[in-house]
Amino acid sequence: MIDTVVQERRIKGWSRARKEALFALTHEKLTALLERSKAR
């Protein structure tokens, strides 16, 4: 029973970390695009 709870917490933490990583990557791409359009 405890193992299941630990696994669920691990999965939730991992998915949150993945979402944050994806958000950061998307943000970096958008920032890079904005910088490129300003440079023109």
Summary of the structure (lengths in Angstrom):
residues: 40
radius of gyration: 17.4
end to end distance: 59.4
largest distance: 59.4
contacts: 73
relative contact order: 0.09
helix: 95%
strand: 0%
